[in-house]
C-alpha cells in the first residue's frame, strides 16, 4: 500500500494518505530548542546504554506523578523508540516456543517480534461487540504452562480502544491464578484519550507490579516520532537483561534526543491538550462521515488517533471496472487506485474485514478523503 501510494504520488496523483501512524503536528518548539541546546553544549558523546540519569529521573517522576508508581532509577531503561523497548523485553525473556498472548486487532509488529525472539504468538480475537478488548474468559482460555507474556496496548493501535480500570482488574484476577505470566503494557498513546480515563495495569493492580513492564515514550503525545525515544519501567532483573540486549545492538538512543525528551516530559506538556482537542474534532468528523458510506460501519474510539471501521458491507460487491471486492485488502487497493485515498487493510492488524484510518491529518484533507470514500462505496454495485 505504501509503495503503491508513493508510486501514484510520483505520477502526480492527488493521493490523500490516511495510513500514517504519527501526529501531523510539529515537535513543540521548546523541545526542539532543548535538542539544539544539547548540540551547542557538546552533549554529543556516548551515554549509558540505559539512558542518561537526568532523563531517567524525569521518567521516574512522571510515573510517580501520573500514576503513583514508584520505580528506582535502575528500573527504568530508555530505548530507540517504544518498539525497541518491547523488542528488548521479548529477546531478553523468551525461550524457544514460549508463548505470548496478543489480543487482536493488534499492532502489526507484535506477532513478528515474538516470532523473531523465538516465541510463539497466541492471537486472541477480540470482537467489535466487546469494543475490541480482551475478555477475562478469553484470556483464561489462552493461557498455558508455556505462556510468558500477555501484551496489552491501551489506547490501542489500530482500534483506539481504551481499557477501563474495571476491565484491567478483571484481567488481573485471571493473571493472579497464573503466576508465571507477565504483562507487557504498551501505553504509548496514554495521553491521547477522549471519552475515557486512562488506566495502566501496574497502577491498577499493585500486586502485579513485579510482573509488569510498562512501556511508553514521547513519540505520539509529544509529536517526536523521528527523535526515537521510548522507555520502559519494570522489575530490576528484567531491565538489566534488556539493557544487556540493547548494549549489544544499538547501544543508547541519541544523546541529543534524550535531552530533548527531558524537556518534553518536564516542560508541562501544555501542547498535549491542544493536540487532543484537535484529534477529538477530527475523530468526530471522520466517524460521522464514514457512517454515511454505504457498506461501512464505524464505532467511536476512545483514544489514539485511529478509527477502525468495518467494511463487511462492501465485501462481495463489484467495482465500476468489474472487479469483485473479496477482502479488506481489495477494498483498500480500490480506494487507493480509483479514489486516491490510502488506508491500511485490517488484515495487517490480524482483523478482517476492517480498514484502519488515521485522523492525524488536517480537517480539510480528512473531509476530502472521507467524501471520496463515500463516493467509492456508492460506486460499488
PLY file of the C-alpha trace (Angstrom):
ply
format ascii 1.0
element vertex 381
property float x
property float y
property float z
element edge 380
property int vertex1
property int vertex2
end_header
0.00 0.00 0.00
2.77 2.42 0.92
4.74 1.66 -2.22
1.65 1.96 -4.40
0.65 5.28 -2.82
4.17 6.64 -3.35
4.10 5.48 -6.98
0.80 7.25 -7.61
2.08 10.43 -5.97
5.18 10.31 -8.16
2.85 10.23 -11.17
1.17 13.38 -9.94
-1.94 11.86 -8.38
-3.60 13.80 -5.55
-3.30 10.96 -3.05
-4.62 11.65 0.46
-2.74 9.47 2.90
-4.68 8.26 5.94
-2.28 5.45 6.80
0.25 7.35 8.88
0.98 6.29 12.44
2.30 9.61 13.65
0.88 13.01 14.62
0.90 15.61 11.87
1.92 18.30 14.38
5.44 19.66 14.61
7.55 18.85 17.65
6.95 21.64 20.22
9.43 24.48 19.82
10.73 24.25 23.40
11.61 20.61 22.81
13.42 21.45 19.59
15.33 24.20 21.37
16.40 21.72 24.05
17.82 19.49 21.33
19.65 22.39 19.72
21.00 23.45 23.09
22.28 19.93 23.69
24.26 20.11 20.45
25.69 23.52 21.29
26.63 22.34 24.78
28.51 19.38 23.37
26.06 16.72 24.59
27.01 14.58 21.62
29.02 11.78 23.20
28.13 8.22 24.13
25.74 7.84 27.05
24.90 4.93 29.33
23.04 2.19 27.46
20.02 2.61 29.75
19.88 6.35 29.09
21.18 9.45 30.84
20.31 9.77 34.51
18.55 13.15 34.17
16.12 11.64 31.66
15.51 8.52 33.71
14.87 10.70 36.75
12.30 12.72 34.81
10.66 9.49 33.64
10.65 8.25 37.21
8.92 11.42 38.37
6.33 11.20 35.58
5.39 7.65 36.64
5.07 8.81 40.24
3.12 11.97 39.39
0.76 10.50 36.81
0.15 7.00 38.20
1.51 6.77 41.73
4.11 4.24 40.55
7.45 4.26 42.31
10.46 2.96 40.38
14.13 3.13 41.24
16.14 4.81 38.50
17.76 1.45 37.65
14.30 0.02 36.99
13.97 2.37 34.02
15.51 1.93 30.60
15.46 4.21 27.55
15.39 2.80 24.03
15.31 3.92 20.42
11.53 4.23 20.48
8.98 2.15 22.36
9.36 -0.53 19.68
12.92 -1.28 20.75
11.89 -1.48 24.40
9.26 -4.11 23.52
11.74 -5.94 21.30
14.39 -5.99 24.05
11.93 -7.38 26.58
10.92 -10.23 24.30
14.52 -11.10 23.37
15.62 -10.97 26.98
12.91 -13.32 28.27
11.57 -15.73 25.66
12.88 -19.27 25.39
12.11 -21.14 22.15
8.42 -21.93 21.85
7.29 -19.90 24.84
4.00 -18.18 24.21
2.86 -14.57 24.16
-0.87 -13.84 24.31
-1.71 -11.00 21.93
-5.27 -9.64 21.74
-6.26 -8.81 18.18
-6.68 -6.47 16.39
-3.10 -5.64 17.30
-0.21 -3.53 16.14
1.41 -5.23 13.16
4.84 -5.65 14.76
3.80 -7.60 17.86
3.48 -11.11 16.33
6.60 -10.72 14.20
8.71 -9.52 17.13
7.58 -12.51 19.20
8.46 -14.87 16.36
11.86 -13.21 15.83
12.62 -13.73 19.51
11.85 -17.45 19.15
8.48 -17.29 20.81
5.02 -18.28 19.67
2.39 -15.55 19.25
-1.02 -16.67 20.53
-3.56 -14.43 18.83
-6.85 -13.97 20.66
-9.58 -12.36 18.57
-11.45 -9.56 20.37
-14.69 -8.74 18.63
-16.17 -5.34 17.94
-19.22 -6.10 20.10
-16.93 -6.05 23.15
-15.09 -2.96 21.97
-12.15 -4.89 20.50
-11.00 -5.61 24.07
-9.79 -8.83 25.67
-12.35 -10.57 27.88
-11.26 -12.39 31.08
-12.66 -15.71 29.88
-10.74 -15.41 26.60
-7.52 -14.70 28.49
-8.10 -17.69 30.76
-8.60 -19.95 27.76
-5.43 -18.70 26.05
-3.04 -19.25 28.96
-0.98 -22.45 29.01
2.03 -23.57 31.08
4.25 -22.11 28.33
2.72 -18.62 28.42
5.34 -15.98 29.25
3.64 -12.68 28.45
0.29 -11.00 27.94
0.68 -7.96 25.70
-1.78 -5.11 26.25
-1.94 -1.93 24.21
-4.24 0.77 25.55
-5.19 3.05 23.90
-4.94 0.65 21.02
-3.38 0.81 17.62
-5.38 0.15 15.41
-8.78 0.39 17.13
-8.43 3.27 19.58
-9.90 1.04 22.29
-9.14 2.03 25.89
-9.27 -0.45 28.77
-11.08 0.87 31.82
-9.86 0.33 35.36
-12.59 -2.28 35.87
-11.63 -4.15 32.71
-7.99 -4.29 33.76
-8.97 -5.50 37.23
-10.97 -8.32 35.64
-7.90 -9.38 33.62
-5.72 -9.05 36.73
-7.99 -11.52 38.54
-7.16 -14.08 35.86
-3.44 -13.32 35.97
-3.33 -13.88 39.74
-4.20 -17.53 39.09
-1.23 -17.85 36.71
1.89 -16.58 38.43
4.17 -17.42 35.51
2.51 -14.91 33.16
3.96 -11.39 32.90
2.28 -8.29 31.49
3.76 -6.07 28.80
1.70 -2.89 28.96
2.25 -0.72 25.89
0.93 2.70 26.95
2.43 4.77 24.13
-0.92 6.51 23.39
-1.65 7.12 27.08
-2.13 10.89 26.82
-4.48 10.70 23.84
-7.82 9.68 25.34
-11.17 11.40 24.82
-14.22 9.85 26.46
-12.36 7.52 28.80
-9.94 7.73 31.70
-6.58 6.07 31.13
-5.58 3.19 33.41
-2.40 1.10 33.45
-2.03 -2.42 34.82
0.86 -1.78 37.23
-1.08 1.04 38.88
-4.47 -0.69 38.90
-3.15 -3.99 40.28
-0.16 -3.21 42.56
0.31 -6.90 43.34
1.25 -7.39 39.66
3.85 -4.61 39.80
6.75 -7.10 39.83
5.30 -8.94 36.83
4.60 -5.88 34.67
6.74 -4.00 32.19
5.21 -0.61 31.38
6.30 0.84 28.04
5.82 4.43 26.95
7.57 7.21 25.08
7.39 10.69 23.62
6.63 9.77 20.01
2.85 10.15 19.95
1.88 12.60 22.70
4.81 14.94 22.03
5.00 14.60 18.22
8.56 13.27 18.42
8.38 10.16 16.23
11.63 10.89 14.44
13.55 11.57 17.64
13.26 7.87 18.60
12.86 7.92 22.36
10.87 5.28 24.20
11.20 3.92 27.70
10.21 1.04 29.92
9.88 0.52 33.66
9.68 -2.81 35.42
11.41 -5.39 37.62
15.11 -4.73 38.09
16.26 -8.14 36.80
14.21 -7.69 33.62
15.51 -4.17 32.99
19.10 -5.34 33.47
18.56 -8.14 30.95
17.00 -5.70 28.48
19.99 -3.39 28.85
22.30 -6.30 28.02
20.39 -6.88 24.79
20.45 -3.20 23.89
24.13 -2.91 24.73
24.94 -5.45 22.02
22.60 -3.98 19.39
22.04 -0.25 19.20
23.68 0.87 22.45
21.92 4.02 23.69
19.44 6.20 21.84
20.65 9.55 20.50
22.12 11.74 23.22
20.52 14.81 21.61
17.11 13.16 21.56
17.44 12.24 25.22
17.99 15.86 26.25
15.05 16.93 24.11
12.91 14.27 25.80
13.75 15.75 29.21
12.15 18.99 28.08
9.13 17.15 26.65
8.45 15.28 29.88
9.23 18.07 32.32
8.04 21.16 30.47
4.39 20.92 31.46
3.33 19.29 28.17
0.76 22.02 27.54
0.77 21.05 23.88
-0.93 17.73 24.66
-4.26 19.40 25.38
-4.03 21.23 22.06
-3.21 18.00 20.23
-6.00 16.06 21.94
-8.57 18.77 21.25
-7.71 18.76 17.56
-7.76 14.96 17.40
-11.18 14.87 19.06
-12.63 17.25 16.49
-11.12 15.21 13.67
-12.31 11.90 15.14
-15.89 13.09 15.34
-15.79 14.35 11.76
-14.35 11.10 10.41
-16.71 8.82 12.32
-19.76 10.81 11.20
-18.61 10.82 7.58
-17.71 7.13 7.43
-21.07 6.12 8.85
-22.63 7.81 5.82
-20.73 5.47 3.49
-22.77 2.54 2.16
-21.32 -0.70 3.50
-19.12 0.83 6.20
-19.77 0.88 9.93
-17.52 2.84 12.29
-17.63 2.78 16.08
-16.39 5.75 18.09
-12.90 5.07 19.51
-11.90 6.41 22.92
-8.20 7.06 22.28
-5.17 7.26 19.97
-5.80 8.80 16.53
-7.27 5.94 14.52
-10.68 4.66 13.57
-11.20 1.04 12.61
-14.37 0.78 10.52
-15.84 -2.49 9.36
-16.04 -2.85 5.60
-18.05 -6.09 5.74
-20.86 -4.38 3.85
-18.76 -3.92 0.72
-17.36 -7.44 0.55
-18.78 -9.23 -2.46
-19.62 -6.01 -4.31
-18.27 -5.09 -7.72
-16.21 -2.06 -8.69
-17.14 0.00 -11.77
-14.32 -1.84 -13.51
-15.91 -5.21 -12.76
-13.56 -6.44 -10.02
-15.18 -8.18 -7.05
-14.18 -6.85 -3.64
-13.29 -10.10 -1.86
-11.17 -8.83 1.06
-10.38 -5.69 3.03
-7.11 -5.53 1.09
-9.09 -5.45 -2.17
-11.18 -2.61 -0.78
-8.12 -0.67 0.37
-6.49 -1.06 -3.06
-9.74 0.06 -4.72
-9.80 3.21 -2.58
-6.20 3.94 -3.50
-6.29 3.15 -7.21
-9.71 4.55 -8.05
-10.15 7.35 -5.49
-6.59 8.21 -4.37
-7.13 7.56 -0.66
-4.54 5.47 1.19
-5.74 3.44 4.17
-4.42 0.26 5.83
-6.24 -3.09 5.47
-7.36 -4.61 8.76
-5.75 -7.92 7.82
-2.39 -6.32 8.62
-3.62 -5.98 12.20
-4.91 -9.55 12.29
-8.54 -8.49 11.84
-10.76 -8.64 8.76
-12.80 -7.19 7.17
-11.76 -3.80 8.54
-9.62 -0.87 7.49
-7.55 1.46 9.67
-7.81 5.16 9.06
-5.54 7.65 10.79
-7.07 11.03 11.51
-3.67 12.63 12.06
-4.34 14.93 9.13
-5.94 18.33 8.61
-9.72 18.71 8.74
-9.62 19.73 5.09
-7.80 16.59 3.99
-9.96 14.37 6.19
-13.12 15.89 4.75
-11.91 15.40 1.18
-10.76 11.86 1.88
-13.99 10.82 3.57
-16.05 12.32 0.76
-14.01 10.22 -1.67
-14.61 7.10 0.44
-18.36 7.80 0.45
-18.26 8.18 -3.33
-16.19 4.99 -3.68
-18.74 3.00 -1.71
-21.62 4.49 -3.69
-19.94 3.42 -6.95
-19.95 -0.25 -5.94
-22.74 -2.50 -7.17
0 1
1 2
2 3
3 4
4 5
5 6
6 7
7 8
8 9
9 10
10 11
11 12
12 13
13 14
14 15
15 16
16 17
17 18
18 19
19 20
20 21
21 22
22 23
23 24
24 25
25 26
26 27
27 28
28 29
29 30
30 31
31 32
32 33
33 34
34 35
35 36
36 37
37 38
38 39
39 40
40 41
41 42
42 43
43 44
44 45
45 46
46 47
47 48
48 49
49 50
50 51
51 52
52 53
53 54
54 55
55 56
56 57
57 58
58 59
59 60
60 61
61 62
62 63
63 64
64 65
65 66
66 67
67 68
68 69
69 70
70 71
71 72
72 73
73 74
74 75
75 76
76 77
77 78
78 79
79 80
80 81
81 82
82 83
83 84
84 85
85 86
86 87
87 88
88 89
89 90
90 91
91 92
92 93
93 94
94 95
95 96
96 97
97 98
98 99
99 100
100 101
101 102
102 103
103 104
104 105
105 106
106 107
107 108
108 109
109 110
110 111
111 112
112 113
113 114
114 115
115 116
116 117
117 118
118 119
119 120
120 121
121 122
122 123
123 124
124 125
125 126
126 127
127 128
128 129
129 130
130 131
131 132
132 133
133 134
134 135
135 136
136 137
137 138
138 139
139 140
140 141
141 142
142 143
143 144
144 145
145 146
146 147
147 148
148 149
149 150
150 151
151 152
152 153
153 154
154 155
155 156
156 157
157 158
158 159
159 160
160 161
161 162
162 163
163 164
164 165
165 166
166 167
167 168
168 169
169 170
170 171
171 172
172 173
173 174
174 175
175 176
176 177
177 178
178 179
179 180
180 181
181 182
182 183
183 184
184 185
185 186
186 187
187 188
188 189
189 190
190 191
191 192
192 193
193 194
194 195
195 196
196 197
197 198
198 199
199 200
200 201
201 202
202 203
203 204
204 205
205 206
206 207
207 208
208 209
209 210
210 211
211 212
212 213
213 214
214 215
215 216
216 217
217 218
218 219
219 220
220 221
221 222
222 223
223 224
224 225
225 226
226 227
227 228
228 229
229 230
230 231
231 232
232 233
233 234
234 235
235 236
236 237
237 238
238 239
239 240
240 241
241 242
242 243
243 244
244 245
245 246
246 247
247 248
248 249
249 250
250 251
251 252
252 253
253 254
254 255
255 256
256 257
257 258
258 259
259 260
260 261
261 262
262 263
263 264
264 265
265 266
266 267
267 268
268 269
269 270
270 271
271 272
272 273
273 274
274 275
275 276
276 277
277 278
278 279
279 280
280 281
281 282
282 283
283 284
284 285
285 286
286 287
287 288
288 289
289 290
290 291
291 292
292 293
293 294
294 295
295 296
296 297
297 298
298 299
299 300
300 301
301 302
302 303
303 304
304 305
305 306
306 307
307 308
308 309
309 310
310 311
311 312
312 313
313 314
314 315
315 316
316 317
317 318
318 319
319 320
320 321
321 322
322 323
323 324
324 325
325 326
326 327
327 328
328 329
329 330
330 331
331 332
332 333
333 334
334 335
335 336
336 337
337 338
338 339
339 340
340 341
341 342
342 343
343 344
344 345
345 346
346 347
347 348
348 349
349 350
350 351
351 352
352 353
353 354
354 355
355 356
356 357
357 358
358 359
359 360
360 361
361 362
362 363
363 364
364 365
365 366
366 367
367 368
368 369
369 370
370 371
371 372
372 373
373 374
374 375
375 376
376 377
377 378
378 379
379 380
